[in-house]
Amino acid sequence: MSYPRVPVSVEGLTALRARYPAAVADVVDELAVSRGLRAAPSSDPRHVFDTPDGWRLIVSLDRLPDGRVGTHLSVSIREDAVTHIHARYRSGDAMADAVLRAWRFIAQSTQTPELMFVTDGGIPHWFLERGN
């Protein structure tokens, strides 16, 4: 099942912060997404956060196949910002630090999600279990 891509809509971090509670209001069952029974959060504007620095964060409250529930964060570089991002951040670690700083501001959190995996296409996915 294919869903349309959410158009780019860059907002300031304060505006993104105001929208954040809606992104984590409902639990997304990852098994339902993988089985095509539910749209992925990346196709729903309330989960998509385009930052002024060029990041596209996808944030949702997910139930993993193992039953754990928590915040799922993935990030990509928007096409309009690839050159800027690569010139500004010389390493993957520096990029990850910048992404997590942006997420912490938007989420109003001091915590650090755990890096779960990076896709073949280079998209990192982090998870912060609820209650941690």
N, C-alpha and C positions, 0 to 999 in steps of 0.2 A: 504494500500500500504506500503510495507516494503522497506527500502533503506539500503544499506550497511553502516556499521559503518566506520568512518574515522580512519585509523590506527594511533596509537600514534606516534607523531613526536615532541619530546621535542626540543624547541628552547630557546635561551636566550631572556630576556625581550626586549633588543634592537632590535633583529631580529623580534620579535612579533610586536613591535611598528611599524616597517617598513611595515609590512603586514596589519596593522589595517585599513588604508583607504579603502582597497578593501572589507573589511567585512561590511562596512557601506555605500558603494557606491550606492547600489540599495535598494529600499523599498521592504520588504517582507510582503505580505498580509497574516496576520494570519488566516483569514477565508479560503483562498485558501489552506493553509497548513492543516487546520483542516478538510477540505472537501476532502483531498487527491489529489487536483489539482496541487499542487506544493510540491516539496521535502522540508522537514524541514531544516533549516540552519545547524543543527547538522550533516547532511549527506554531507555537502559541505566543503571541506578543507579550503576554504578561511574564513570561520566563526569559525573554530576550533583552539584554542590556548592552546597548552600544555606547561605549565610553568615548569621551573626547580624545583620549590618547590612542584610539584605534583598536581597542579590544572589543570583541563580541563575546560577552559572558552569557551562558545559558545556566540558569539556576532553578532548581526545583527541590521539593521535599520528596524523596524517593523511598520506596520499599524495595530493597534488594532481593534477589532470589533466595538468599539465606535468611530473610525475615528482618534483617536490620533496617531501621528507618533513620534517615538523616538527610542533611543537605548535600545535594549533588551539584557540583560546579564543573563546567567544562568551558574552554575558552579557545577562540580562534582569533586570528588577525584579520580584520576587515580588508578587503581588496584595496580600498582607498588609502590604507595606512601601512602597507607592507614595507615600502622603502623607508618610511619614517621610523617604524619599529625596529627594523634591522640596523639602521644607522644609530639609533639611540641605545639599544641593548645589545651588547656584544656576545652574550652567552645565554643559553637556555635558562640557567639559574637566575640571571638578572631579569629575564622576562618573567619567570615564575614569581619572583619576588614582587615585581611591579603588579602583576595580575592579582596576587594575594593581598597586596596593599589596597588595591582598588576594591576588591571584594569585601575586605574588612570594613572599609569606609561605608560602602553601600549597605552591608549587612549590620553595621554597628556592632561588630564582633572583635574580640581580641584573640580569638582562637585561630588555629591553623589546621585546615582540613588535611587529611592524609591523601597523598597522591596514590590513586588506585592503578591507573594505567595510562599509557599514551597510545592512541590509535596508530595504525600504519600511516595514516595521513598526517600525523604529528599533532593531533588534538589531545591535550592532557585533560584528564578527568580526576577530580578530587572528591573526597567524601568526608563529611563530618557527622559522625553518628549522633543522633539526638540524645541528649543527656550528658554529652561530653563537653 
